[in-house]
Amino acid sequence: MTAQYQVHGDVAVITLDNPPVNGLGLATRQGITDGLARAEADAAVKAVVITGAGKAFSGGADIREFGTPKALAEPNLLSVILAVEASRKPVVAALHSVAMGGGLELALGAHYRIAAPGCNVALPEVKLGLIPGAGGTQRLPRAVGVEVALNMIVSGEPVKSEMLAQIPGQKLFDKLAASAESLMDEALALARDVAARHADGSPLPLVRNLPCKHKDGDAYFQFARNMVKGMAKNFPAPGKCVDAVEAATQKKFNDGMAFEREIFINLMWTPECRALRHLFTAERAASKIPDVAEDTPQRKIQKVAVIGAGTMGGGISMNFLNAGIPVTILEMKQEALDRGVGVMRGNYEAQVKKGKLKQDKLDARMALLSTTVNYDDIKDADLVIEAVFEDMGVKEAVFKKLDEVMKPGAILASNTSTLDVDQIAAFTQRPQDVVGLHFFSPANVMKLLEVVRGEKTSKDVMATVMTVAKKIKKTAVVSGVCDGFIGNRMIEQYGRQGGFLLDEGCTPAQVDRAIERFGFAMGPFRMGDLAGNDIGWAIRKRRYVEKPDMKYSKTADLLCEKGRFGQKVGKGWYDYVPGKRDAIPNAEVEQMIVEHRKAQGITPRKISDEEIVQRLVFSLVNEAAHILEEGIANKASDIDVVYIFGYGFPVHRGGPLKYADEVGLFNVVQAMKRFQQNPLDDAKFWEPAPLLARLVADGKNFNGMN
């Protein structure tokens, strides 16, 4: 049973019990309505309390039912709320910890509400491309006022119960409990009190009957629309939230409910909503490793060491300091240590200036940091992360030393972005303790962490680092060992296509502009300038030796020969003014590309934005299909998570494989076959990956592999 029924004297208590957040799945909804019916039929019961077991009142819909018939089966949430409202005995909702989405909508249907302090209250549906669909847009404005409600609904962000309780005239909470521990006792007392108050048959209060007006309605809602339009250009849901809340001020309650429902259903079928719901489940599924059980014993991580105090080492260290975990940074020279620590402190001080961090927090975090130039000082660390130069010889020296000094059971991690983790593990006598932890730059900001599982990495190491990732607020995705892992292996193909597009007639600005209109944070050439064009150059030089048959445009090499390495030197594909990141097209670079075409005997052609986008995005898709077939990624959705959180793929498109499913894999393959006919492109690469061809032949898609 996911909803328990107990009687405490003359009060029935219905407890939602559907871990982890008491999602309102079909069985739970049935349990609530069954409990209400039992209470109604029991003459000894005078009132009902609805609460939640464990660490939530309710987090809303049960995500395990998304897209299944159970999600809409009766009693649906609308029916449950109607049953609560229709109860002839007072229903008190006792909220604690989390009351979000459908959980809050359920509470708004109760006759009375009491909340524990610290309860996170929210209607976060907008984050899934939806509006609240069970009366949230109609009841919340009546309970807390139009402006507070609209801010909550459009942002989806939680607000603490004690903040809401302070709103003048609010009707959301009839009482704020003294503490979480006393909530149930106080809820039972409130239930008995209101039962006595209504013993004469006087009507029970309903939020739906409260007035809902805004004194400057037309002007306020126009202002709200203008604000939302500027902030949510790729997403229809925030604007629809404004429409629904405005309807609450203009329509009768039942008409407003019908209007809300119509919007909700229409949004459910938009590609943006499908993309956001896909990412919601994909992000949570990424932490699950098929052959590593959830109850796998884990190693304790109480002390961390980081090798290298450069940009990556400092950023990695900040993640652990932010989580309250002591860090020791090791460098070869004291000057490098001092410089690295200075950068970290500067980052924290910038947050203090912006009001994002308090001075005492800065001091507490820096107090957890120690530095050394001696390997003996890190020997007791539970986890050591190497963040040195991306060269196998350098990695070998570090890991041989770590193998010599680190205590037994310590996890030895490499922050390598492309190198062979199995080869790195072989430098030690404990390959089972070695794992790749590929942080993305800037490491203290970027949410993605690629966890690279070596052939001999033990299951308890995998379980431990996935938990650590969560503790330092990273979204971790597991990758197998290959050159570039998931993200960088795919981005190489994307970059190659960018080069071919230059050869065939595009300018860097045209390519970047097209893919940025599609929704990328930045195009391949602006991204190259940000990362450092010399890094890509070093990788290509390695490729020329390892894969002499692989075809590349030479324009990027010519650029690097001119010393145009990107933002760090003020010039790359574009020019940069000190202190600004504006990319200014450079005539010399464009002339270099023109002359290169002439030298190659290439006649430039006009290339459409549509072709630019398809070649860049479908190159990611085809390489991803190879990665899936080789077992480098566990599931298709993991690849989407990597690209959304690590590479700036547009969120509203859900990731490269979700986008390919939306376009239709048949159409993707047809486009690839057209690209194969282009003599200046790489026909061999555009041969559809066997997995992609198989999915098309079977009429299936990537989503079916999740």
C-alpha positions in Angstrom: 0.0 0.0 0.0 1.3 3.5 -0.9 -1.3 5.3 1.3 -1.8 4.2 4.9 -5.0 4.7 6.9 -5.1 4.9 10.7 -7.6 6.3 13.2 -6.3 8.4 16.1 -9.4 8.6 18.4 -11.9 10.7 16.3 -9.4 11.7 13.6 -8.5 9.5 10.6 -5.0 10.0 9.2 -4.2 9.2 5.6 -0.4 8.9 5.2 1.1 9.0 1.7 3.8 6.3 1.6 5.3 6.1 -1.8 9.1 6.7 -1.5 11.2 8.6 -2.2 8.9 11.7 -2.4 5.4 10.2 -2.0 4.7 10.6 -5.7 1.0 10.6 -6.5 0.9 7.4 -8.5 -2.3 5.6 -9.3 -2.1 3.3 -6.2 -1.5 6.4 -3.9 -4.4 8.3 -5.5 -6.7 5.3 -4.9 -5.4 5.0 -1.4 -6.4 8.7 -0.7 -9.9 8.3 -2.1 -10.4 4.9 -0.3 -9.3 6.5 2.9 -11.7 9.4 2.5 -14.6 7.0 1.8 -13.7 5.0 5.0 -13.6 8.1 7.1 -16.9 9.2 5.6 -18.5 5.9 6.5 -17.2 5.8 10.1 -19.4 7.8 12.4 -16.7 7.9 15.1 -14.4 9.8 12.7 -15.0 13.6 12.9 -12.1 14.9 10.7 -9.3 13.7 8.4 -5.6 14.6 8.3 -3.6 14.0 5.1 0.2 13.9 5.5 3.3 12.2 4.0 5.7 9.6 5.4 9.4 10.0 5.4 11.0 13.1 3.9 8.1 14.6 2.0 4.5 15.5 2.1 4.4 14.9 -1.6 6.7 15.8 -4.5 3.8 15.6 -7.0 3.3 13.2 -9.9 5.1 9.8 -9.8 7.7 10.1 -12.6 7.7 6.3 -13.0 4.2 6.7 -14.5 5.1 9.5 -17.0 3.8 8.5 -20.4 2.0 5.4 -19.2 -1.8 4.9 -19.0 -1.6 4.9 -15.2 -0.8 8.7 -15.2 -4.3 9.5 -16.5 -6.2 6.6 -15.0 -9.1 7.4 -12.6 -9.0 8.5 -10.0 -6.7 11.1 -11.6 -5.4 13.9 -9.4 -8.3 16.2 -10.4 -10.8 13.6 -9.2 -8.9 13.1 -5.9 -8.9 16.8 -5.2 -12.6 17.0 -5.9 -13.1 14.1 -3.4 -11.2 16.0 -0.8 -13.2 19.2 -1.4 -16.5 17.2 -1.3 -15.7 15.5 2.1 -18.4 16.4 4.6 -15.8 16.0 7.4 -13.0 18.6 7.6 -9.8 17.6 5.8 -6.5 19.0 7.1 -3.3 18.8 5.0 -0.2 18.6 7.2 2.7 19.7 5.1 6.4 19.1 5.8 9.7 18.9 4.0 8.5 19.0 0.4 5.1 20.0 -1.0 5.5 20.4 -4.7 3.5 20.2 -7.9 0.5 17.9 -7.5 1.4 17.6 -3.8 0.7 21.3 -3.3 -2.4 21.1 -5.5 -3.7 18.3 -3.3 -3.1 20.4 -0.2 -4.9 23.4 -1.8 -8.0 21.2 -2.1 -8.0 20.5 1.6 -10.3 22.6 3.9 -7.4 23.6 6.2 -3.6 23.5 6.0 -0.8 23.4 8.6 2.9 23.4 7.6 6.1 22.6 9.4 8.8 25.3 9.2 11.3 24.7 6.5 8.9 23.0 4.1 9.8 23.7 0.5 6.6 24.7 -1.4 6.6 24.9 -5.2 4.7 24.4 -8.4 7.7 23.4 -10.6 5.8 22.1 -13.7 7.2 24.9 -15.8 10.6 23.1 -15.6 9.0 20.2 -17.5 7.5 22.5 -20.2 4.1 22.5 -18.6 1.8 24.5 -16.4 0.3 23.1 -13.2 -2.6 20.9 -14.4 -4.7 20.1 -11.3 -5.8 23.6 -10.3 -2.5 25.1 -9.2 -2.9 28.2 -11.5 -6.4 28.8 -10.2 -6.1 28.0 -6.4 -2.7 29.3 -5.6 -3.5 33.0 -6.6 -6.5 32.8 -4.4 -4.4 31.5 -1.5 -1.4 33.8 -1.6 -2.3 36.6 -4.0 -1.8 37.0 -7.7 1.8 38.3 -7.8 3.3 35.8 -5.4 1.5 33.0 -7.1 2.6 34.0 -10.6 6.2 34.4 -9.5 6.1 30.9 -8.0 4.4 29.3 -11.0 6.6 31.0 -13.7 9.9 30.3 -11.9 9.0 26.9 -10.5 11.3 27.7 -7.6 10.5 26.5 -4.0 9.6 29.0 -1.3 9.9 28.1 2.4 6.7 27.7 4.3 7.6 30.3 6.9 8.1 32.9 4.2 4.7 32.2 2.7 3.1 32.3 6.2 4.2 35.9 6.6 2.3 37.2 3.5 -0.4 39.6 4.7 -3.9 38.1 4.2 -2.6 34.7 2.9 -4.9 31.8 3.1 -2.5 29.1 2.2 -1.6 28.1 5.8 -4.1 28.2 8.7 -1.2 27.6 11.0 2.5 27.2 11.0 3.6 24.4 13.3 6.2 25.0 16.0 8.5 22.3 14.5 8.5 19.3 12.2 8.5 17.1 15.3 5.3 18.6 16.6 3.5 18.8 13.2 1.3 15.7 13.6 0.2 16.6 17.2 -0.7 20.1 16.1 -2.4 18.8 13.0 -4.6 16.4 15.1 -5.4 19.3 17.4 -6.3 21.5 14.5 -8.5 18.8 13.0 -10.4 18.3 16.3 -10.8 22.1 16.6 -12.3 22.6 13.1 -14.5 19.5 13.5 -16.0 21.1 16.6 -16.4 24.4 14.7 -18.3 22.8 11.9 -20.3 20.4 14.1 -23.4 22.6 13.4 -23.2 21.7 9.7 -21.7 25.1 8.6 -20.0 24.9 5.2 -16.3 24.0 5.1 -14.0 26.6 3.6 -12.7 26.0 0.0 -9.8 27.8 -1.6 -11.9 27.8 -4.9 -14.4 30.1 -3.2 -11.8 32.8 -2.3 -11.8 36.0 -4.4 -9.0 36.4 -7.0 -8.4 39.9 -8.3 -5.5 42.2 -9.1 -6.1 46.0 -8.8 -4.1 46.8 -12.0 -4.8 43.5 -13.8 -4.4 44.5 -17.4 -1.1 46.5 -16.9 0.3 43.9 -14.5 -0.3 40.9 -16.8 1.1 42.8 -19.8 4.2 43.6 -17.8 4.5 40.0 -16.7 4.2 38.8 -20.4 7.0 41.2 -21.5 9.2 39.9 -18.7 8.5 36.3 -19.4 9.0 36.7 -23.2 12.5 38.0 -22.7 13.5 35.3 -20.3 11.9 32.2 -22.0 12.3 32.7 -25.7 12.5 29.0 -26.6 9.8 27.8 -24.2 6.0 28.3 -24.5 5.1 27.2 -20.9 6.1 30.4 -19.0 3.9 32.6 -21.2 1.0 30.1 -20.8 1.5 30.3 -17.0 0.7 34.1 -17.2 -2.4 33.3 -19.3 -3.7 30.8 -16.8 -3.2 33.0 -13.8 -4.8 35.9 -15.6 -7.8 33.6 -16.3 -8.1 33.0 -12.5 -8.7 36.7 -12.1 -11.2 37.0 -15.0 -13.2 33.7 -15.1 -15.4 31.7 -12.8 -13.5 29.0 -11.0 -14.7 26.1 -13.1 -14.1 28.0 -16.4 -10.6 28.8 -15.2 -10.0 25.1 -14.4 -11.1 24.2 -18.0 -8.8 26.8 -19.4 -5.9 25.5 -17.4 -6.6 21.9 -18.4 -6.7 22.9 -22.1 -3.4 24.6 -21.9 -1.8 21.8 -19.9 -2.9 19.1 -22.5 -1.7 21.2 -25.4 1.7 21.8 -23.8 2.1 18.1 -23.1 2.5 17.5 -26.8 4.9 20.2 -27.7 8.5 19.2 -28.6 9.8 21.5 -25.8 7.8 19.7 -23.2 8.8 16.3 -24.5 12.4 17.4 -24.4 12.2 18.6 -20.9 10.4 15.5 -19.6 13.0 13.4 -21.3 15.8 15.3 -19.6 14.1 15.1 -16.3 14.1 11.3 -16.4 17.4 11.1 -18.2 19.3 13.1 -15.6 18.0 10.8 -12.8 18.6 7.6 -14.8 22.2 8.6 -15.5 23.3 7.7 -12.0 22.1 4.1 -12.3 24.8 1.6 -13.6 23.2 -1.6 -14.8 25.6 -4.0 -13.1 26.3 -2.0 -9.9 23.6 -2.7 -7.4 22.2 0.3 -5.3 23.3 -1.5 -2.1 26.9 -1.9 -3.2 29.2 -1.1 -0.2 31.0 2.2 -0.6 34.3 3.6 0.5 34.4 6.5 2.9 35.5 9.8 1.3 36.5 12.2 4.1 39.7 13.7 2.7 40.5 14.6 -0.9 43.8 15.4 -2.6 44.2 17.2 -5.9 47.4 17.1 -8.0 47.8 20.4 -9.8 46.8 23.9 -8.8 46.0 25.2 -12.3 42.6 26.2 -13.7 41.3 22.6 -13.5 42.9 21.6 -10.2 41.6 24.8 -8.5 38.1 24.4 -9.9 37.9 20.7 -8.9 39.1 21.6 -5.4 36.4 24.2 -5.0 33.7 21.6 -5.6 34.8 19.6 -2.6 35.4 22.6 -0.4 31.8 23.8 -1.2 30.6 20.4 0.0 32.5 20.7 3.3 35.2 18.1 2.3 38.8 18.9 3.2 41.2 19.2 0.2 45.0 19.2 0.0 46.4 20.5 -3.3 49.8 19.3 -4.4 52.1 21.2 -6.8 55.7 20.9 -7.8 56.5 24.5 -6.9 55.3 26.9 -4.2 54.8 29.7 -6.7 52.3 27.6 -8.6 50.5 26.7 -5.4 50.3 30.4 -4.3 49.0 31.4 -7.7 46.3 28.7 -7.8 45.1 29.4 -4.3 44.9 33.1 -5.2 42.7 32.3 -8.1 40.4 30.2 -6.0 40.1 32.9 -3.3 39.4 35.5 -6.0 36.6 33.3 -7.4 35.0 33.1 -3.9 35.5 36.8 -3.3 33.7 37.6 -6.6 30.7 35.5 -5.3 30.8 37.5 -2.1 30.7 40.8 -4.0 27.7 39.6 -6.0 25.9 38.6 -2.8 25.9 34.9 -3.7 28.2 33.9 -0.8 28.6 35.2 2.7 32.1 36.1 4.0 31.8 33.5 6.8 31.2 30.8 4.2 34.2 31.9 2.2 36.4 31.7 5.3 35.0 28.3 6.2 35.7 26.9 2.8 39.2 28.3 2.6 39.9 26.9 6.1 39.3 23.4 4.6 42.1 23.9 2.1 45.7 22.9 2.6 48.6 22.9 0.2 51.9 21.0 -0.2 54.8 20.2 -2.5 55.4 16.8 -0.9 53.6 13.6 -1.9 53.9 12.3 1.7 51.4 14.9 2.8 48.6 13.4 0.8 49.2 9.7 1.5 46.1 9.5 3.8 43.6 11.0 1.4 40.6 8.8 0.5 40.4 10.1 -3.0 43.1 11.7 -5.1 42.4 13.4 -8.4 45.2 14.1 -10.9 44.7 17.3 -12.9 48.0 17.7 -14.6 49.0 18.4 -18.3 47.2 16.1 -20.8 50.2 14.0 -21.8 50.6 10.3 -21.1 54.2 10.6 -20.0 53.2 13.2 -17.4 50.3 11.0 -16.2 52.6 8.0 -16.0 55.0 9.7 -13.6 52.1 11.0 -11.4 50.3 7.6 -11.1 53.5 5.7 -10.4 54.2 8.0 -7.5 50.6 7.8 -6.3 50.8 4.0 -6.4 53.9 4.2 -4.2 52.6 6.6 -1.6 48.8 6.4 -1.3 47.2 4.3 1.4 45.5 1.0 0.5 41.9 1.5 -0.6 42.4 5.1 -1.8 40.7 5.9 -5.1 43.1 7.2 -7.7 41.3 9.3 -10.3 42.5 11.0 -13.5 40.9 14.1 -14.9 42.0 13.2 -18.4 39.6 14.4 -21.1 40.8 11.9 -23.9 43.6 9.6 -22.7 43.3 5.8 -22.1 42.2 5.2 -18.5 43.2 1.5 -18.8 46.7 2.5 -19.7 46.9 4.9 -16.8 45.6 2.2 -14.5 48.3 -0.1 -15.7 51.0 2.3 -14.3 49.8 1.1 -10.9 49.7 -2.2 -9.0 46.0 -1.4 -8.1 44.1 -0.9 -11.4 40.8 -1.8 -9.5 41.2 1.6 -7.6 41.7 3.7 -10.7 38.9 5.6 -12.4 38.5 8.6 -14.7 36.8 11.7 -13.4 36.6 14.1 -16.3 35.5 17.5 -15.0 34.5 20.2 -17.5 35.9 23.6 -17.5 35.3 25.8 -15.5 35.1 22.8 -13.1 33.6 24.8 -10.2 30.7 25.9 -12.5 30.0 23.1 -15.1 27.5 20.5 -13.9 28.7 17.6 -16.0 31.1 14.9 -14.7 32.1 12.0 -17.0 33.0 9.0 -14.9 35.2 6.8 -17.0 35.1 3.2 -16.0 38.2 1.3 -16.7 38.3 -2.4 -17.6 39.4 -3.3 -14.0 37.7 -0.4 -12.0 35.9 -2.1 -9.1 32.2 -1.8 -8.6 32.6 -0.3 -5.1 34.8 2.5 -6.7 32.0 3.2 -9.2 29.3 3.3 -6.6 31.5 5.5 -4.4 32.3 8.1 -7.1 28.7 8.3 -8.3 27.7 9.2 -4.7 30.5 11.7 -4.4 29.4 13.3 -7.6 26.0 13.8 -6.1 27.5 15.3 -3.0 29.5 17.9 -5.0 26.3 18.6 -7.0 27.5 17.2 -10.3 25.4 15.2 -12.9 27.6 12.2 -13.4 27.4 10.0 -16.6 29.4 6.8 -16.9 31.5 6.3 -20.0 33.6 3.3 -21.1 37.2 3.8 -22.2 37.8 5.1 -25.7 39.7 8.1 -27.2 37.7 11.2 -26.0 35.1 9.1 -24.1 31.5 10.2 -24.9 31.6 14.0 -25.2 35.0 14.7 -26.8 34.8 11.8 -29.2 31.5 13.2 -30.6 32.7 16.8 -30.6 35.6 15.8 -32.8 33.2 14.9 -35.6 31.2 18.1 -35.0 34.5 20.1 -35.3 35.5 18.2 -38.5 32.2 19.2 -40.1 32.8 22.8 -39.1 36.1 22.7 -41.0 34.6 21.1 -44.1 31.9 23.8 -44.1 34.7 26.5 -44.2 36.3 24.7 -47.1 33.1 24.6 -49.1 32.1 28.3 -48.7 31.1 29.3 -45.2 32.7 31.8 -42.9 33.3 31.0 -39.2 30.6 33.6 -38.3 28.0 32.1 -40.7 28.5 28.6 -39.2 28.4 29.9 -35.6 25.4 32.1 -36.3 23.4 29.2 -37.8 24.0 26.7 -34.9 23.4 29.4 -32.3 20.0 30.2 -33.9 19.3 26.5 -33.5 19.9 27.0 -29.8 23.6 26.1 -29.0 25.2 28.3 -26.4 28.0 29.0 -28.9 29.1 27.7 -32.3 32.1 25.5 -33.1 34.5 28.4 -33.8 33.6 30.5 -30.9 33.9 27.3 -28.8 37.3 26.6 -30.2 38.5 30.1 -29.3 37.2 29.7 -25.8 38.8 26.2 -25.2 42.1 27.1 -27.0 42.7 26.2 -30.7 46.1 24.8 -29.8 44.4 22.0 -27.8 42.5 20.9 -30.9 45.7 21.2 -32.9 47.6 18.9 -30.6 44.8 16.3 -30.9 44.8 16.6 -34.7 48.6 16.0 -34.8 48.1 12.8 -32.9 45.3 11.8 -35.2 47.4 12.4 -38.3 49.8 9.7 -37.0 47.2 7.3 -35.5 44.5 7.6 -38.2 46.2 8.7 -41.4 43.1 7.9 -43.4 40.9 10.3 -41.5 40.0 13.4 -43.5 40.4 16.9 -42.0 40.2 20.5 -43.3 43.6 22.2 -42.9 42.1 25.6 -42.1 42.4 25.1 -38.3 46.1 24.1 -38.6 46.8 27.2 -40.7 45.1 29.4 -38.1 47.3 27.8 -35.3 50.4 28.3 -37.4 49.6 32.1 -37.2 49.5 31.8 -33.4 45.8 32.5 -33.3 45.1 30.2 -30.3 41.9 31.9 -29.2 40.6 34.2 -26.4 43.7 33.6 -24.2 45.9 35.4 -26.7 43.2 37.8 -27.9 42.9 36.3 -31.4 41.6 33.1 -32.9 38.9 32.6 -35.5 37.8 36.0 -34.2 39.5 39.0 -32.5 38.8 39.8 -28.9 39.1 43.1 -26.9 40.6 42.7 -23.4 38.0 42.3 -20.7 35.2 41.4 -23.2 34.2 38.1 -24.8 32.6 39.6 -28.0 33.8 37.6 -31.0 34.8 40.2 -33.7 35.2 38.7 -37.3 38.7 39.1 -38.7 39.3 39.9 -42.4 42.8 38.2 -42.3 41.2 34.9 -41.2 38.5 35.1 -43.8 41.2 35.8 -46.5 43.2 32.9 -45.2 40.2 30.6 -45.8 39.7 32.0 -49.3 43.3 31.4 -50.2 43.2 27.9 -48.8 40.2 27.1 -51.0 42.0 28.4 -54.1 45.1 26.3 -53.3 42.9 23.3 -53.0 41.0 24.1 -56.3 37.7 24.4 -54.5 35.0 26.6 -55.9 32.9 28.0 -53.0 29.2 27.5 -52.9 26.3 29.0 -51.0 25.4 26.8 -48.0 22.0 27.2 -46.2 21.7 27.4 -42.4 19.6 24.2 -42.6 22.5 22.3 -44.1 24.9 23.8 -41.6 22.8 22.7 -38.6 22.1 19.2 -40.1 25.7 18.4 -40.8 26.9 19.6 -37.3 24.1 17.9 -35.3 23.7 14.7 -37.4 27.5 14.2 -37.1 27.0 14.0 -33.3 24.1 11.6 -33.8 26.0 9.2 -36.0 29.0 9.1 -33.8 26.7 8.6 -30.8 25.2 5.6 -32.4 28.7 4.1 -32.8 29.3 4.8 -29.1 26.1 3.1 -28.0 26.8 0.1 -30.2 30.3 -0.3 -28.7 28.9 -0.1 -25.1 30.9 3.1 -24.3 27.6 4.7 -23.1 25.0 2.6 -21.2 22.0 4.2 -22.8 21.0 6.8 -25.3 19.7 9.3 -22.7 23.2 9.3 -21.1 24.5 10.9 -24.3 21.8 13.5 -24.2 22.7 14.4 -20.6 26.4 14.7 -21.6 25.6 17.1 -24.4 23.1 19.3 -22.5 25.2 19.7 -19.4 28.7 19.7 -20.9 28.5 21.1 -24.4 25.7 23.7 -24.5 23.3 21.6 -26.7 19.9 23.5 -26.6 17.8 22.3 -23.6 14.6 22.8 -25.4 15.7 20.1 -28.0 16.5 17.5 -25.4 19.9 16.4 -26.6 21.2 15.1 -29.9 19.5 11.7 -29.8 16.2 13.1 -28.5 16.3 15.6 -31.3 17.1 12.9 -33.9 14.0 11.0 -32.6 11.9 14.1 -33.0 13.2 14.7 -36.6 12.7 11.0 -37.3 15.6 8.6 -37.7 14.5 7.8 -41.3 14.9 11.5 -42.2 18.2 11.7 -40.4 19.6 8.8 -42.4 18.3 10.3 -45.7 20.1 13.5 -44.9 23.3 11.5 -44.2 23.0 9.7 -47.5 22.9 13.1 -49.2 26.0 14.3 -47.4 27.8 11.1 -48.6 27.5 12.4 -52.1 29.4 15.6 -51.3 33.0 15.1 -52.6 34.5 17.6 -50.1 33.0 15.8 -47.1 34.0 12.5 -45.6 31.8 9.9 -47.3 33.0 7.1 -45.1 32.0 8.9 -41.9 28.4 9.5 -43.3 27.8 5.8 -43.7 25.0 5.3 -41.1 26.3 3.5 -38.0 25.0 -0.1 -38.0 22.8 0.6 -34.9 21.2 3.7 -36.6 20.6 1.7 -39.8 19.0 -1.1 -37.7 16.8 1.2 -35.8 15.5 2.7 -39.0 14.9 -0.7 -40.6 13.0 -1.9 -37.5 11.0 1.3 -37.2 12.4 2.0 -33.8 14.1 5.0 -32.2 16.8 5.9 -29.6 14.3 6.4 -26.8 13.4 2.7 -27.0 17.0 2.0 -25.8 16.6 3.8 -22.5 
